[in-house]
């Protein structure tokens, strides 16, 4: 006569739970989850696996293969994992990356699929590109963009800002440089004395992309300001310099192929502060003094090469 004890029931319950977990963690469930790692416009996991089976046969060890394709600020990022091996590539064209993923997976799976098999009489000729294509996707990217926005602080009142920006990006790091123009802005006091100021500037910054579509910048900017005195008989003109560090961030809401747009914000600390004066006016003749802080909000559109 068999006797069921409380300990025996717990052991059988644990065994049943282990069987359920084993079924849930099957290779079919893992591959179904991995299919979500490939954007639909770039390809599919089923097409990727079909290519591998066509080259390696129906017994290709696909359970150890994982493909991850995610958007990146300068294109797309591909990760191919086969067992403990990992390869990572970048390129603006996601379909080219999916073709490269087949080549990479074949290179890593071929030794496993042919292990223990007798040599064939005739060699198999692959229709895919040679393995040298694995180095095809570029890691270094150049981007050129133009933008416009509003700037406040450097001139008397908020004004239109025109921006030309160039970037050289390597994976998540890069460098940016560009030119800016501030349209003239004026301000006058109660006696109609003031200044009309415009500016042309240049900047240099380091960039970092902590997340896809997000970029942070840290750099320096300088402006040559041109001012005209208002309310004075002479109506004289003069120029002055502004210089200081900047910090900024941008987000890329739209990207299609090589074209992209982003919205950006930037702040600057004015260590070199320009001053415009009118002679024989007031205590020291100052009609405009640059504040300690300035900032910009703007929209850019550009192309990745």
RODO-2510 file (C-alpha; in nm, 4 decimals, decimal comma):
residues 305
     n   res          X          Y          Z
     1     x     0,0000     0,0000     0,0000
     2     x     0,1396     0,3398    -0,1067
     3     x     0,1241     0,6235     0,1428
     4     x     0,1370     0,9904     0,0214
     5     x     0,2973     1,2235     0,2696
     6     x     0,3070     1,6073     0,2728
     7     x     0,6734     1,5975     0,1726
     8     x     0,5959     1,3695    -0,1206
     9     x     0,3206     1,6011    -0,2421
    10     x     0,5541     1,9021    -0,2285
    11     x     0,8196     1,7162    -0,4302
    12     x     0,5660     1,6270    -0,7009
    13     x     0,4397     1,9875    -0,7097
    14     x     0,7953     2,1159    -0,7570
    15     x     0,8509     1,8609    -1,0341
    16     x     0,5338     1,9792    -1,2120
    17     x     0,6432     2,3437    -1,1848
    18     x     0,9817     2,2567    -1,3333
    19     x     0,8142     2,0894    -1,6309
    20     x     0,5973     2,3983    -1,6939
    21     x     0,9021     2,6291    -1,6795
    22     x     1,0918     2,4016    -1,9166
    23     x     0,8059     2,4150    -2,1668
    24     x     0,7792     2,7967    -2,1405
    25     x     1,1516     2,8354    -2,2020
    26     x     1,1482     2,6290    -2,5205
    27     x     1,3492     2,7457    -2,8249
    28     x     1,0239     2,8195    -3,0121
    29     x     0,9162     3,0695    -2,7431
    30     x     1,2630     3,2281    -2,7386
    31     x     1,2629     3,2704    -3,1160
    32     x     0,9119     3,4206    -3,1057
    33     x     1,0341     3,6806    -2,8548
    34     x     1,3446     3,7501    -3,0624
    35     x     1,1288     3,8302    -3,3667
    36     x     1,0275     4,1543    -3,1942
    37     x     1,3934     4,2669    -3,2018
    38     x     1,3816     4,3267    -3,5819
    39     x     1,1834     4,6262    -3,7222
    40     x     0,9285     4,5138    -3,9815
    41     x     1,0625     4,7491    -4,2493
    42     x     1,4073     4,5870    -4,2229
    43     x     1,3172     4,2182    -4,2562
    44     x     1,2010     3,9340    -4,0367
    45     x     1,3419     3,6596    -3,8188
    46     x     1,1682     3,3915    -4,0266
    47     x     1,3384     3,5133    -4,3463
    48     x     1,6727     3,5236    -4,1636
    49     x     1,6335     3,1646    -4,0408
    50     x     1,5170     3,0469    -4,3845
    51     x     1,8406     3,1819    -4,5370
    52     x     2,0466     2,9928    -4,2788
    53     x     1,8575     2,6656    -4,3362
    54     x     1,9023     2,7022    -4,7131
    55     x     2,2803     2,7257    -4,6623
    56     x     2,3355     2,4918    -4,3675
    57     x     2,0505     2,2427    -4,4065
    58     x     1,7409     2,1701    -4,1976
    59     x     1,9496     2,0742    -3,8921
    60     x     2,1192     2,4132    -3,8623
    61     x     2,1746     2,4987    -3,4920
    62     x     1,9503     2,8081    -3,4864
    63     x     1,8650     2,7845    -3,1158
    64     x     2,2019     2,9390    -3,0258
    65     x     2,1547     3,2340    -3,2672
    66     x     2,0114     3,5740    -3,1706
    67     x     1,9720     3,8850    -3,3903
    68     x     1,9015     4,2339    -3,2515
    69     x     1,8422     4,5334    -3,4858
    70     x     1,7607     4,8680    -3,3229
    71     x     1,7454     5,2310    -3,4484
    72     x     2,0496     5,4483    -3,3771
    73     x     2,0885     5,8266    -3,4106
    74     x     2,3031     5,7820    -3,7234
    75     x     2,1251     5,4737    -3,8669
    76     x     2,0802     5,1274    -3,7225
    77     x     2,2740     4,9027    -3,4825
    78     x     2,3020     4,5286    -3,5483
    79     x     2,4006     4,2691    -3,2870
    80     x     2,4483     3,9017    -3,3864
    81     x     2,5122     3,6464    -3,1114
    82     x     2,5976     3,2809    -3,1726
    83     x     2,6722     3,1028    -2,8486
    84     x     2,9433     3,3050    -2,6756
    85     x     3,0430     3,4877    -2,9978
    86     x     2,9113     3,8436    -3,0554
    87     x     2,9410     4,0810    -3,3522
    88     x     2,8178     4,4437    -3,3638
    89     x     2,7793     4,6672    -3,6736
    90     x     2,6322     5,0098    -3,7626
    91     x     2,4866     5,1367    -4,0926
    92     x     2,2112     5,3776    -4,2127
    93     x     2,0552     5,0986    -4,4285
    94     x     1,8856     4,8363    -4,2100
    95     x     1,8243     4,5951    -4,5005
    96     x     2,1967     4,5897    -4,5764
    97     x     2,2544     4,5076    -4,2086
    98     x     2,0112     4,2131    -4,2276
    99     x     2,2021     4,0766    -4,5282
   100     x     2,5242     4,1202    -4,3340
   101     x     2,3638     3,9366    -4,0387
   102     x     2,3209     3,6257    -4,2581
   103     x     2,6870     3,6392    -4,3593
   104     x     2,8014     3,6793    -3,9977
   105     x     2,5787     3,3977    -3,8712
   106     x     2,6992     3,1643    -4,1487
   107     x     3,0596     3,2374    -4,0583
   108     x     2,9949     3,1546    -3,6916
   109     x     2,7591     2,8572    -3,7451
   110     x     2,9460     2,6747    -4,0238
   111     x     3,2058     2,5212    -3,7878
   112     x     2,9224     2,3955    -3,5622
   113     x     2,7052     2,2587    -3,8440
   114     x     2,9935     2,0686    -4,0128
   115     x     3,1375     1,9273    -3,6890
   116     x     3,1362     1,5475    -3,6970
   117     x     3,0294     1,5225    -4,0624
   118     x     3,2297     1,3441    -4,3322
   119     x     3,3785     1,5590    -4,6075
   120     x     3,1509     1,6028    -4,9081
   121     x     3,2566     1,5091    -5,2579
   122     x     3,1732     1,8510    -5,4059
   123     x     3,2136     2,1854    -5,2274
   124     x     2,9057     2,3955    -5,1584
   125     x     2,9123     2,7358    -5,3296
   126     x     2,7284     3,0052    -5,1330
   127     x     2,5309     3,2707    -5,3177
   128     x     2,5919     3,5229    -5,0393
   129     x     2,8731     3,7822    -5,0581
   130     x     3,2174     3,6776    -4,9322
   131     x     3,2939     3,7140    -4,5632
   132     x     3,4849     4,0338    -4,6304
   133     x     3,1413     4,1962    -4,6541
   134     x     3,1163     4,1624    -4,2764
   135     x     3,3305     4,4753    -4,2489
   136     x     3,1103     4,6603    -4,5000
   137     x     2,8763     4,8528    -4,2638
   138     x     3,0482     5,1708    -4,1518
   139     x     3,0991     5,2726    -3,7928
   140     x     3,2169     5,6293    -3,8659
   141     x     2,9454     5,8668    -3,9919
   142     x     2,9384     6,2269    -4,1117
   143     x     2,6200     6,4357    -4,0828
   144     x     2,5375     6,7817    -4,2149
   145     x     2,2340     6,9798    -4,0981
   146     x     2,0725     7,3209    -4,1140
   147     x     1,8396     7,4692    -3,8566
   148     x     1,6541     7,7696    -3,7243
   149     x     1,5185     7,8727    -3,3866
   150     x     1,5009     8,1422    -3,1255
   151     x     1,7926     8,2786    -2,9218
   152     x     1,7741     8,4921    -2,6116
   153     x     2,0385     8,6709    -2,4036
   154     x     2,3155     8,7528    -2,6485
   155     x     2,1220     9,0370    -2,8136
   156     x     1,8813     9,2801    -2,6399
   157     x     1,5626     9,0840    -2,7196
   158     x     1,4843     8,7254    -2,8341
   159     x     1,5729     8,6911    -3,2004
   160     x     1,5813     8,4442    -3,4891
   161     x     1,8842     8,2114    -3,4965
   162     x     2,0121     8,0442    -3,8160
   163     x     2,2385     7,7411    -3,7658
   164     x     2,4669     7,5286    -3,9869
   165     x     2,5873     7,2137    -3,8090
   166     x     2,8349     6,9378    -3,9007
   167     x     2,8968     6,6187    -3,7021
   168     x     3,1495     6,3363    -3,7127
   169     x     3,0165     6,0421    -3,5086
   170     x     3,1904     5,7193    -3,4104
   171     x     2,9470     5,4728    -3,2407
   172     x     2,8092     5,6753    -2,9442
   173     x     3,0766     5,9486    -2,9382
   174     x     3,1518     6,2306    -3,1763
   175     x     3,2420     6,5914    -3,2402
   176     x     3,0255     6,8758    -3,3768
   177     x     3,1100     7,2170    -3,5173
   178     x     2,9160     7,4888    -3,6922
   179     x     2,8280     7,8512    -3,7581
   180     x     2,5390     8,0684    -3,6364
   181     x     2,3844     8,4012    -3,7242
   182     x     2,1692     8,6101    -3,4893
   183     x     1,9366     8,8554    -3,6622
   184     x     1,9511     9,2157    -3,5335
   185     x     1,7556     9,2998    -3,2198
   186     x     1,7208     9,6373    -3,0474
   187     x     1,6101     9,7848    -2,7174
   188     x     1,5699    10,1473    -2,5997
   189     x     1,5142    10,3060    -2,2608
   190     x     1,2682    10,5798    -2,1643
   191     x     1,4887    10,8448    -2,3301
   192     x     1,5026    10,6454    -2,6572
   193     x     1,8693    10,5606    -2,6048
   194     x     1,9724    10,2025    -2,6729
   195     x     2,1491     9,9687    -2,9136
   196     x     2,0708     9,7520    -3,2144
   197     x     2,2842     9,4332    -3,1979
   198     x     2,3382     9,1352    -3,4299
   199     x     2,5912     8,8532    -3,4130
   200     x     2,7761     8,5865    -3,6065
   201     x     2,9317     8,2974    -3,4186
   202     x     3,0986     7,9575    -3,4281
   203     x     3,1031     7,6623    -3,1911
   204     x     3,2856     7,3362    -3,1233
   205     x     3,1444     7,0588    -2,9040
   206     x     3,1857     6,6955    -2,8065
   207     x     2,8774     6,4741    -2,8458
   208     x     2,7508     6,1631    -2,6684
   209     x     2,4443     5,9499    -2,7451
   210     x     2,3318     5,7718    -2,4248
   211     x     2,0143     5,6427    -2,5956
   212     x     1,8985     5,5966    -2,9559
   213     x     1,7655     5,9306    -3,0886
   214     x     1,9045     6,1249    -2,7887
   215     x     2,2262     6,3294    -2,8003
   216     x     2,4035     6,5406    -2,5378
   217     x     2,6648     6,8090    -2,6126
   218     x     2,9318     6,9955    -2,4193
   219     x     3,1445     7,2610    -2,5875
   220     x     3,2318     7,6254    -2,6351
   221     x     3,0753     7,9042    -2,8461
   222     x     3,1912     8,2492    -2,9466
   223     x     3,0092     8,5420    -3,1119
   224     x     3,1303     8,8598    -3,2783
   225     x     2,8589     9,1139    -3,2009
   226     x     2,7976     9,4264    -3,4085
   227     x     2,6097     9,7125    -3,2424
   228     x     2,4674    10,0470    -3,3510
   229     x     2,3862    10,3177    -3,0978
   230     x     2,0290    10,4474    -3,0938
   231     x     1,9148    10,7879    -2,9691
   232     x     2,2529    10,9496    -3,0286
   233     x     2,3254    11,2167    -3,2863
   234     x     2,6407    11,0348    -3,3985
   235     x     2,4649    10,6946    -3,4408
   236     x     2,8044    10,5228    -3,4200
   237     x     2,8699    10,1485    -3,4642
   238     x     3,1082     9,9164    -3,2847
   239     x     3,1792     9,5453    -3,2329
   240     x     3,2520     9,3272    -2,9305
   241     x     3,3133     8,9602    -2,8479
   242     x     3,1256     8,7025    -2,6426
   243     x     3,2761     8,3659    -2,5394
   244     x     3,1685     8,0878    -2,3047
   245     x     3,0976     7,7163    -2,2495
   246     x     2,7732     7,5545    -2,3671
   247     x     2,5698     7,2479    -2,2730
   248     x     2,2844     7,1113    -2,4816
   249     x     2,0620     6,8167    -2,5637
   250     x     1,8613     6,7080    -2,8687
   251     x     1,5966     6,4483    -2,9588
   252     x     1,5404     6,2980    -3,3056
   253     x     1,1652     6,2353    -3,3547
   254     x     1,1857     6,1562    -3,7275
   255     x     1,4299     5,9560    -3,9358
   256     x     1,3859     5,7958    -4,2757
   257     x     1,6837     5,6514    -4,4582
   258     x     1,9646     5,9035    -4,4396
   259     x     1,7380     6,2011    -4,3612
   260     x     1,6557     6,3073    -4,0033
   261     x     1,5159     6,5969    -3,8006
   262     x     1,5656     6,6855    -3,4362
   263     x     1,4664     6,9414    -3,1763
   264     x     1,7388     7,0860    -2,9536
   265     x     1,7931     7,3132    -2,6547
   266     x     2,1174     7,4769    -2,5495
   267     x     2,2378     7,6987    -2,2677
   268     x     2,5596     7,8986    -2,2384
   269     x     2,7537     8,0729    -1,9643
   270     x     2,8943     8,4051    -2,0899
   271     x     3,2406     8,4351    -1,9392
   272     x     3,3383     8,7119    -2,1828
   273     x     3,0525     8,9640    -2,1758
   274     x     3,0178     9,2305    -2,4413
   275     x     2,9206     9,5895    -2,3501
   276     x     2,7904     9,8674    -2,5785
   277     x     2,8126    10,2318    -2,4703
   278     x     2,7129    10,5753    -2,5981
   279     x     2,9573    10,8534    -2,5120
   280     x     2,8334    11,1350    -2,2935
   281     x     2,5203    10,9446    -2,1920
   282     x     2,4322    10,8509    -1,8358
   283     x     2,6878    10,7527    -1,5764
   284     x     2,9123    10,5386    -1,7973
   285     x     2,7205    10,5460    -2,1288
   286     x     2,6214    10,1751    -2,1168
   287     x     2,3086    10,1016    -2,3235
   288     x     2,3448     9,7210    -2,3437
   289     x     2,5450     9,4707    -2,1369
   290     x     2,5415     9,1016    -2,2161
   291     x     2,3885     8,8936    -1,9304
   292     x     2,5681     8,6007    -1,7684
   293     x     2,3374     8,3401    -1,9262
   294     x     2,2068     8,2888    -2,2792
   295     x     2,0154     8,0100    -2,4494
   296     x     1,8672     7,8743    -2,7707
   297     x     1,5781     7,6533    -2,8863
   298     x     1,5861     7,5314    -3,2446
   299     x     1,4858     7,2688    -3,4995
   300     x     1,7361     7,0974    -3,7311
   301     x     1,7073     6,8832    -4,0425
   302     x     2,0013     6,6962    -4,1882
   303     x     2,1508     6,4089    -4,3857
   304     x     2,3870     6,1285    -4,2780
   305     x     2,6603     6,0328    -4,5257
***
